[in-house]
């Protein structure tokens, strides 16, 4: 997965380019510096060679003489690598004290004219850089061969020292540039990470839209994603309306048919009424599943448990005003349901309405977070339901007491919607003595 990371690719490519560029640059610098040192030493040796040219002369008796010797004191240090010689044919006319009894072996490299630069191994096996020049001191005499050398280790050591300094400097430069690239990538990708976090918040229900990003390059992406969310919400609302229209258009004719069956004899009426009830049950079941399935994972869907519950309790207080019921909603924590408010209203509304129908006086609604889930419970102080009937009452159309108003679909609808959100409806005995209905639903992390 690391290889598929945008940051890893940018840093890797930048690192390769930085290392390659610095290696090439360091190599060129060392190459240019070596050329500079070669030229510097050659100029120095040439200067001494010019001294030999100026000092060379033949006496009237034909003997060769130097009017003065090169002034560099290194020519007096034995085997210093700084040597000079004056030759005439195979004979050595003069040489520097630094050579002692040795001579410079240049082989057959004798120039016809001009200057020749050689690299040879000299006395004490020193690596030397030698300048050789043929010079005609006097037209009456044969030209002499002038040699001047400098130790090659002198400039090679300088080049090596320079190379070490360049390598160390460029190593620190490479590390520094890589750190800068990493920092730059981190800063540059920060808006994308913010978008990723924003999408995560929307998926968890913490937000409904991406926050604005003021970077010119990123803002169009944020706008398009927000537009997509708006479009998705519009499509969802339109689908909900179509489902509602479908349910209304189907149920109205069914109601008319049901009313008309009253004119039929008992056998036919019971059969048709039974089939109409079955069709109505199927319509309610599959429409609720379709609606919940379309909203269970909608980005940005979140609903406040406290707000929805308090609104429903307020409505129930008006509906059951004559019974003077007491509602306890004091233990509603800051819980948020990760889903549509309409589905939450239908689940909680059915549970509270069911509790109001069976309670004697007191109805309690509580909610507590449990990680990425929430536990919402509705309980009453009514007669309750025997445990063996728990499975029956969650089936649509099943009623334990026909004298209580209702069609028996409430708990079945709650169970279906909760199931489609990955939740669960559980029934039990309330601490108040009646029924405890407990919903386990996905929540929005705080």
N, C-alpha and C positions, 0 to 999 in steps of 0.2 A: 504493500500500500504506500510505502514511502516513495517508491519510484513514480507513483502516480500523483504525488503532491506537486502543486504548482510552485510552492516555495522551494521545494527540494530541486526541482528542475532549474529554476532561475539561479539559485545559489550554486548548483553544480556547474552549469554552463558559464556563469560569471567567474567561478573559481578556476575552471580550466583555461578560460581566456586570460585571466589575470596572471596565472602561473606561466602560461606560454609566452605572453607578452613580456613579462619580467625576465624570464630566462633568455629570450632573444635579446632584450635590451642589455642585460648584464653581459652576455657574450660579446655583443658589439662594443660595449664600453671597454671590456678587457682587451679586445682586439685593437681598438683605437689607441688604448693606453700603451700596449706593447709596441705598436708602430711609433708612437711618440717617443717611448724610451729608446727604441732602436735608433731613431733619428738623433735623439739627444746624445747617445753614446757615440754615434758615427760622427756627429759634429765635433765632439770633444776629441776623438781620435784624429779626425782630419786636421784639427788645429795643431796637434803635435806633429802631424805629418808635414804641415806647412812650415813648422819651425825647422824640421830637418831639411826641407827644400832651401830655406833661407840660409841655413848654416853650412850647407854643402859647398865645397870648392876643391879644386886641384891646385897643388903648389907647382911652381915652375919645374921642379924635378919630377913631376908626374905623380907625386904622392897625394892621396886623398886626405882631406882634413875637414873637421867640423869647426866652424868659427865659434860655435857655442852649442851646448847640449840642451835638449828640452828641459824646461824648468820644473816640471812636475816631480815632486819628491818621491812619488810611488815608483818611478823608474830606477830608484836606488835601493828599493826594498826587494830582496831576493825572492823570486817566484811570486811576485805580487800579481802577476797577470798583466801588468802594464809593461810592455816591452817595445823596443824599437831596434831595427837593424838596418845597416846599409851594406848592400852586396854589389859585387861586380863579377858577373859570371858566377862560378861556384864559390868564389872567395868572399869571405865576410870581412868587409873593411872596418866597420864599426858596429858595436852593439851596446845595449843599455846594461848597466851593472846588475839590474834585476834578473837578467838571463844567466848570470854566472858564466859557466863554460858551455851552456846549452845554446841551441839555436832553434829558430822557428821552421818547422817542416811544412812548406806549402806545396810540396810535390812539384808538378809541372805547371802549376797555375801562374804563369808569368805573362803579364799583360803586354801586348804590343804597344799600346798607348792608353792613356786615361787611367782610371782608378778601378780596381777590382776589390770587392769585399768578400772575405772568406770566413768560414767558421771551422776552426781546426782544434785539435787537442794538443796543447802545449806542454811545456815542462811541468812536472808534478801532476800531470794528467788534468790540468786545468782546461776548461772549455773556453776557447778564445775567439774573439771577433777581430779579424785582422784586415787592415787596409794595405793593399799592395799597389805601388805606383812606380812606373819606370820614368826616370828623370835624367835629362841630358844636362849635366852640369857645365860641360865645356865641349864645344863641337869637335875639339881636337882629340877628345878621349871618348871611350866607349860609355854609353849611358849606364847609370847606376840604378839599382833596385832598392827602393825605400819601403820599409815595412814598419807598421805601428799597430799595436794591439791593445785591447782592453778585455778584462775578464767578462765572459758572457754571463757568469753567475751573478754579476752585479745587477744587471738590469732584469735577469730572470727572477732573482729574489724580490726585486721591487714589484715586478708584475704579479708574482705569487702573493705577496703581501697585499697588493691592491685587490687582487681577486678575492682574497679572504674577506677583506673589508666590504667589498661589493656584495659578496654572497650573504654575509651577515646582515648588512643593511637591507638588502632586497628580501631576505627572509622575514624581517620585522615588517617591512612594507607590505609583503604578501599577507601576513597575518592581519595587519591593520586594515587592508583593503577588503579582505574576506569578512572581517567583523563589521565593517561599514556596509558591505553588501547585505549581510544578514540583517542588520538594523534597518537598512533601507527597505528590504523586502518585507520585514515585519511591519514597518510603518505603512508601506504601500498597500499591503494586503489587509490592513486593519479594517477598512470599510467593507471588504468582502466578508470578513469574519463577523462584523456587526450585522450584515445582512443575514448571514447564516444563523446567528443568535436570534435575530428578529423573527426569522421563519420558525425557529424552534419555539420561541415564545408564542407565536401564533398557533402552532400545532398543539401546544400545551394549553392554549386558551388564555394565556396571560395578556395577549394583545390581539387586536383585530386587524391592524395594519402595520406595515413597516414604518419605522420612524423616518423622517426626511433626512437625506444625506446631501450635504451641500457641495460635494465634489462634482465637478462638471461631468467627469467620465462615468460616475457611478449613479448619479441621480436618475438618468433615463431608465436604468435597470430597476431602481426602486419604484419609479412611477409605473412601469409596465407590470411589475408584480402586484402593486396595489390595485391597478386597473383589473388585473386578472382575478383578484380576490373579490372586487366589486361585481365583476361579471358572474363569478361563481355564485355569489349571494343572490343576484337577480335571477339566475337560472333556478336556483333552489326555491326561491319564493314563488316563481312561476310554476314549478312542478308541484309545490304544495297546493297552490290555488287550483291546478288541474285535478289533483287528487280530491280536493274538497268538492269541486264541481261534479266529479264522477260519482262520489258517494251520494251527493244530494240528488243527482239525476236518476240514480238507481233506487235509492231508498223511497223516494216519493211514489213511483209506480208500485213498489212493493206494499207501501202503506195503503194505497187505493185498493189493491188486490185483497189485502188482508181485511179491509172494511167490507168489501163486497162478499167475502166468504160468509159473513153473518147471515146472508140470505139462503145459504145452502143448508142441506141436511147435516146432521151431526158428524157422520162418518167422513164425508167429503171435506167438511170444514176443518176437522182435526188434522187430516192428512195435509191439506194445503197450508194450514197455519204452521204445522210442523216444518214443512219444506221452506216456507218463507222465513221462519226463524233460523233455519240452517243457512239459507242464503245470506241473511242479514249478519249472522255470526261470521261467516266466511269473509264477507265484504269488510266488516270491521277489523277482522284479524289481519287480512293481507294488506289493507290500506295502511294500518298502523305500522306493520312491518316495513312496507315500502317507504313510508315517511321516515321512520327511525333509521332504516338502512341508509337513506340518502343524507342523513345528518350526523351519523355517528362519528365520522372522521372529518367533518368539515373544518377547514382551517379557520381558526379564530372563534370557534363556537365555545362560549362559556356563559354560565348563568349563575347568579348569586342565589344561594340557598336561602339566605335571610330575607332578601327582597321578595322572592317568589312566595315563600311560606307566609310572611306577614300579610301580603296581599290576599292570599287564599283564606287565611284566618279571618281577615276583615270581611270577606265575602260570606264565609260560613256564619259569622256572627249575625249577619243580616238575614240569611236564609233560615237559620234556626233560632231566631230572636225570641220566640215564644218559650223556648226551653231553657233560656238563660244559662247556656253552657259556659264553662270556664276553660280557657285555653292557656297553656303554659308554653311559651316560646322563649324562655329566658336562657336556655342552654343551646342556643344556635351559635356555634362558633363561626369564625370567618372561613366558611367553606364555599368553594366554587365548583359547580358541576361542569365537567368538560363535555358540553353538549348544548342542544338548543333549548331555549327557555320554554318554548311551547311544549316540548316533550317532558321537561321537568314539571311544568304546571299540571300536565295531565297525570303524571305518576303521583305527585304529592297531593294533587287535588282529589284524586280517587281515594287515596288512603285516608285523608282527613275527612272526606265526605262519608266514607264507610264508618270511620270512628264516630262521627257525629250521629249517625243513624243508630248505632248500638250502645253508645255511652249512656251512663246515668247522669253524669254531671261534668266530669273532668276529662279533658283531652290534652295530652302532652306531645310536643314535637321537639325532638332533639337532633343535633348533628355534631359529629366530631370527625376531624381529619385523621387519616391513617395512612401515612406515606403518600403515595400517588392515588389513593382511594379515599372515599368518604363513606361514613356510616350514618344514614339518616333513618331515624326511627319515629314511628307514630304509634301511640298507645292510648288506651282508654280504660275506664273503670266499669265497662259493661259486663255482660255475662260471659264474653269470650267465646271461643270455638274449641270444641274437643279436638285433641291432637290428631285423632284418626280422620278428621274431616279437612285437615290442612290442604291435602293434595286436591280435594274436590273443589274447594272454594276458589282456587286459582284457575279453574277451567271456566271459559266463557259460558255465560248463560246458566251457571249452576248457582242456585240460591238455597240456603238452609231454611229460611223463613219467608214464605210467600206473602206474609202480611206486611213485611217491610217494603216500602216503595223501592223500585229499581229493577234493572233488567238482568243483573247478575254478571255483567261484563267487566266491572271495575277492576277487581284484583287480577283478572286475566289480562286486561290491557296493560296494567302496571308490570306484570311479569314479562309480557312480550317485549315491551319497550326496554325494560331493564336488561333483558337477555341480549337484545341487539346492540346495546352499549357495552357489552361484556360484563354486565352487572348481574345481580341476583336479588330476588325477593324472598325473604325468609319470614315465616310466621312462628310465633311462640306465645308464651304466657307473659302478660305484662306484670310489672311490679305493682300496678294499680289494681290488678285483679282481672282485667279484661284481655283484649287481644293486643299483642305486640307485632307490628309489621315493620320489618327492618330491610332497608335498601342498601346494598353495597354497590357503589357507582364510581366511575372514574372521576378524579378531581383534578383541579388545576393547582400545581405546587405553588406555595406562597414564596 
